[in-house]
Amino acid sequence: MREQAKQYSAGEKAEACDRMTLFTVGDGFAAGMDTCAPLIRVSRDDGTEDELINIPPHFHLYNIFCRPAAPIGHLGRSGFLPSARVHSIGVDALADGTYCRNDLKLPLQVALMIDLHVHTVISDGTFSPQHVVRLASKRGLKAIAVTDHDTVAGVAPAQDEGRHLGLEVVPGVELSAHSERGILHILGYFVRIDEPDLLESLDFLSRGRRERIPKILSKLERNDVFVSNDEVESEAVGGVPGRPHLAAIMLRKGYVSARQEAFDRFLKKGAPAYVEKVKLAPQDAIEVLRKAGGVPVLAHPYSLGEEDPHRLEEIVRALMEYGLMGLEAYYSRHTLKQTGTYLDLARRLDLVITGGSDFHGANKPGVELGVIPHGGPLPYRILECLKEAVTRTSPPPDAPSPRRPAPNGLLAS
């Protein structure tokens, strides 16, 4: 259903530039999306049409595929025409109420972009914390969150570099938790990186990772793949050693022709050299993050392997019983349909919506920093909502924290 257009004055256009992404679509259309409301503003170059169309909140016109000069009525609710080609060019809203083409090439660089899921060499990425920040700044990002696996050692150097370059770095971490099926990761945002309980939990996980490596090496040796523990430690560059470091060594030594082949043939679950990773119980992971002042968020829900939306909701509600506060709806490997499902679920359950690329550098080919294929450039408003949640995260001082059984037995403890 169409809604009456909102007419912007010159001053309103200038103010809206902070929260609106403006594009030219096809031949003769200009459009902007208000990231704070489920509306797109659309107008023809000749000024004959100016209207609002309902679409999912935070869904950028960046992801609309349309033919040149496609009739605007063809966009529909999803804003997606799968058979057509992208025709887009950036547009700036000026204070005098006029528009100015900025002649950017696709993918578009949008003001106030963020990426809230980034890894460095301190866990299993391939770039140092400083290099990741420099890359984010070069790509025009306003903020990133460093969310290394089971460690916060990369946060401080990233924040130091961020202060130098004027880029905001959110302190974060990604914890592995037990699940009956699939992969369950919990992201923690705005954690106090010197919190004793958090550091104790991270030390437990780090020891488990280090003790896992010799077991994997032993299994690899039985399969005529010879890698030393010293090689793995050197590859980890002082960070937490893991399978990606092994895969890189195996590639370099010629045992495999690609990193993914190392996982497929030897390192993934069910392969001959797989060893189960040490994980936290879901309630412990969420509890330690909240004690550290962090906002616990379910990472990449697709990895749970649960396609039934009702069952997925039961799992999320179970995690909410432990204190889960958010859901990573926007993710580099979510399909358009999955993104819509997770957005709907988060809104119905009043969960904070987050998103990120899960950038690892060369260890995740095809995943680019700041790029969410089915989420568009993530607006800074998402980070603002996350900051608002921080005020609700910490438990009261001296509050008891009993271990509770998983509701309905959904999650392993």
N, C-alpha and C positions, 0 to 999 in steps of 0.2 A: 504494500500500500504506500503510495507516494505521500509525502508530507510537504507542507508549505515551505518554500525556501526561506532561509534566513539571509537577509541582506546585510553585508558587512560594510561598515564605514571604513574610511582610510585608517583611522586609529585602530579599529578592531582587527583589520587585516594585518597590521604590523604586530599586534599582540598575538594573534592567532598563529603567526609564523613559528612560534616556539612549540606549538603542539599540533601543527597541521603539516602534512606532507602534500605538496602541490606538484601536479604533473600535467603534461599535455598528453592526451590519449588519442591516437589516430590523427586524422587531419581535421583540425578545426574544433577540438574539444580541450577544455582545461578543467582539471578536477582537483579537489583537495579533500583529505580525510581528517576529520577531527578525532584524534586518538582518545579523547575522553568520552565519546558518545558513539553509538552504533549508526553513524550517519556519514554519507559522502556528499560533498557539495560538488555539483557538476554544472558547467556552463559552456555554451558555444562561444567561439571567438567573436561572432557577430552580435553577441549579447541577447539573442532571442530566447534562451532558455537558462534557467537557474533553479535547480531543484535538489531535494534531498532524497536519498534512497536508503532504505534500511538494509544493513549488512551487519555481520558479527562485529562487536567492538574490537578495536586494535587491529582489524584486518586492513592492511594497507592497499591502496590502489596499485602499488608496486607489483602486486601479484595478479592483477587483472590482465587477462589475455584477450585482446580484441583486434579485429581487422581495422585497417585505416577507415576512419569516418564511420565506424559501426554505430547504428542507432543506439542511443543510450538505453532504450527500453529492453535491449537484449541482455543487459548485464544481469538482471534478476537479483535474487536475494544473495546468492553465493558470490556474485561478482567474478565469475569464472567462466570463460568460454574455451574449453579444452582444445578445440581444433584450430585455433587461430594463433597469430603471432604477436609478440610484444611490440608495441610502437610507443615509446615513452621518451620524454625529455624533461629535465628538471625545470622548474619555474620558481622564481622568488617573488614573494609578496612584498611590495615596497610601501613605505609609509604614506605615500601620496595616493595609494589606492590602485596603482598600476601594477602590471606584472612584468617581470624581466626574465628572459630565458637565460639559463646558466650553462647550457650546452654540455652537460655531463653525459658521458657514455654509460650504458648499462653495464653492470648493475648500478643503480643510482646511489649516490652518497647522500644521505639525509641527515640534516642537523639533529643533534641530540640522540644519535643511535647508541645502543648499548649491547653488551654481550655478557650474560650472567653465568656462563658455564665455560671456563677456560682452564686448560691444564698446562703445566710447565715441565721442564726437565726434572724438577724436584720429585715428581711422581713418574708419570709415563708419557709426558710430552717430549718434544725434541728441541724446544727453545728454552733459553733461560728466562726467568721472570722478567728481567730487564728487557730482553729482546721482544717478548710478547707485548709488553707495554709500548715499546717503540713502534711495533707493527700496528697495534691498535690506534695509536696516535696518528700514524701515517694514513690509516684507512678512514680517519675522521670520526672515530668513536668518541663518545663523551665519557663513557664509563665501562669498565669490565669488572667481573668478579673472578678472582683466582681461587679455583676450587679443586686443588690437587687431591688425589686419592690418599686418604688416611694421613695427611700431613699438612701443617700450616707453615712449614719452613720457607715457602716461597712468597708468602704474603708481604713480609716486611721489605725485602728487596724490591718487590714490584711496587709497593706504595712509595718507596723512596724515589724510584724512577718516575712514577706517576706525578709526584709533587713537582719534580723538575720539568715535566712536559705539560703540566696542567691537565692531566687525565685522572679521573677518579678511579681508585682501585678499591673494590669492596672486599673485605676479609672474608674468606669462605673456605669450605672444606667439603669433600664428598666421602661419606662413610658407606662401607659395604655392610649389609644386614642380611640375616638369614631369611629365607622365604621358602615356602613349600614348593614353589615352581618359579621359573624365570629368574630374573636378576632384580634384586631390590637394592637400590642406592638411595641414600638420604643426603641431600645437600643442606648445608648449614650456612646461612648468610649473617654477616655482621657479628661473627663469633669473637669473643675476646681471646686472642691467640696465646695469651699467657695464663689462661685459666687452668689451675692444677688438675681438676678432674678431666678436662678435655685432653690435656697433655698426657695424662696417665693412660687414657683410652687409646690415644694415638700411638703411644709407645707400645702398648699391648699388640696393636695391629701391625706396627712396624716390625716387631720381633717375629710375629707370625709370618710376615712376608719373607723376612730374611731366612727363617728356618725352613720355609717352603722351597727356596731355591735349590739347596743341595739335594732335596728329594726329587725335584724335577731333573736335575743334572744326572742323577743316578739312573733315572728311567731313560733319559736321552742316550746315555752311554750304552745301555742295553739295546738301543736301536741304532748303534754305530754313529751317533752324533756326539762329538767330544767338545765340551765347553767347560772352562774352569770357573770356579766361584770368583776368583780374582778378576777375570774378564767381565763378569756380570757386575761386580762392584764398580769397576772402572767405567763401564758403560752407563751406570746409574748416576755418575758424576756427583757422588755424595748424597744423592736422594734415596728414595725407597726403591729397592730393586724389584722388578716384576717381569712378567712374561714379555712385554714389549721390548725390554732390553735384551732378553734372550733371543727374540725373533730378529732383532737388528744384528746381533753377533752371528747368528746362523746364516743370515743373508750375506754378510760380509765374508764369511768363511766358505761360502759356496754350497752349503747344505740345502738351501732352498733358493728359488729364483725371485721370491717376493716375501715380504713380511707376512702377508695373509696366508701364504702357503705354509709357513712355520706353524701358524695356529691350526690350520686345517689338517695338517698331517700329524702334528705332534702335541700341540699345547692346549687346544680347546677341550672342553668337557667331552669325555668319551674317547679322546685320542690317547695314544699309548703313553705319553709323558705327562698327562694331566694330573695335578695334585690339587685337592680342594683348598680353597683359601680360608684363612681365619677371618671370621666375621663377628659382628656384634648382634645381639638380639635386637629386633626392631625397637622395642621399648627402651633399651639401653642407649641406642644410637640417638633417638629423639630426645631422651631425657638429658644426655650429656650436652647436646647442642643447646638446649634451652637453659641449662644451668650456666652455660658459657655466654648467655645473652643472645644466642643466635636464633634465627627463624628457620625451623626445619621444613624442608620442602621435598616432596616426592620427585625424584629425578626420572626423566624419560619414562613415563608410565608404560609405554609400549613394550619395554624390556621385561615386564612382568609376564608377558605372553598370554594375557587374559583378553580375549576378544569379546567375551560376553559382557555388555555394559553393566548389567545388574550385578554380576559377580565382581567386576572391577569396583563398582561403587561400594560393595560390602568390604572389600579389602581396604579401600581408602578410608571408609568410616572406622574400620578397626585401627588403622594408624592414627586417626584423629583421636581415638580414645587415649592414645599415648601422648598426644600433644602435637601431632602434625599440623602445620599452619598453612602450607602452600602446595602448589602443584605446578610442575614444569610443563605447561601446555605447549609452548613453542619450543621446538627442538629440531635439529638438522635432519633427523631421520624419521620424524613423524610424517605420515601422509596427511593430505588435506583433510580427509575424513577423520583421522585420528585427532588432529588438532582441534577440529570442531567438537568432537566428543569430549575431549579433555577440558576445553573451555566451558562447555555446558555443565560438566560435572563440577568444576571448580566454582562456578557461579552459584549453582544450586546449593553447594555445601559451604558457601561463604569462605572459600580458601583463597589465599593470595595467589595470583597468576604470575608465573615467572617464565623465563625462556632463555635459551642460550644455544650456542653452536656445538658445544663439547669439543672445542678445538684442541687438537693434540699435535699439530704440525704434521710431519711426515708419517707419524704413527697412525693417523686416520686420513688416508688419502681421500680427497674430494670434499672434506669438511673445511670450510673457510671461516676465518675469524670474522664474526659479525654478520654472517650470512645464515638466514633461516629460510629455506626454500618455500615453506608454506606458512610463514608468519610475517614475511616482509622484514624491513628494518625495524627492530624493536624500539619503541619510543621510550624516552626517559621516564614517562609517566609510570611505567611498570616498576622502575626502581623507586620512584616516589612512594608508590603503594607498599612496596617492600619495607621502606624505611618507616612508614606508619605502623607496620606490624611489629617492628622492633620494640615499640613501647609496650607491647602486650606479651612479650615472650618470657621474660625472666620469672621463675617461680618465686613466691614470697620467701624471705629469709627463714631458714630453719624449717621449711615446710617438709613434711615427710614425703618420701618418694618410694612407696612400696612397689615391688615388681608385680604387675597384674598379668593374669593369663590373657592370651590373645582372644578377643571376642569371637565366638563361633569357631575357634580353632583354626582361623584362617592363616595365621603366620606362625612359622616355627620359632621357638624360643631357644 
